[in-house]
Amino acid sequence: MADSYKVCSERADAAAEAARNATLDNVRQRELRAEKTWRGLATQAKAVDEQRQKMAREKAAQQEAQERDEEAASATTDA
């Protein structure tokens, strides 16, 4: 997912550069709209990646808690 953020950011930077270099107003406006869209997509990709990482951490913590509970239950049963 980090690749998506990077790609979107690069596209936004390219659109911003094209807008700076545009001589026609309509071309400049088009590139500025493209930059805004790409920045939004980059932000969204970053948010999705952060959410996935959070979910993975929570799942790992849940797994650890379950393993500890199973070990505790096993220790109690064995005693």
Residue pairs with C-beta under 8 A, 6 or more apart in sequence:
1 45
1 48
1 49
1 52
2 49
4 41
4 42
4 45
4 49
5 42
5 45
5 46
5 49
8 38
8 39
8 41
8 42
8 45
9 38
9 39
9 42
11 34
11 38
12 34
12 35
12 38
12 39
12 42
15 31
15 32
15 34
15 35
15 38
16 31
16 32
16 35
18 27
18 31
18 34
19 28
19 31
19 32
19 35
22 28
22 31
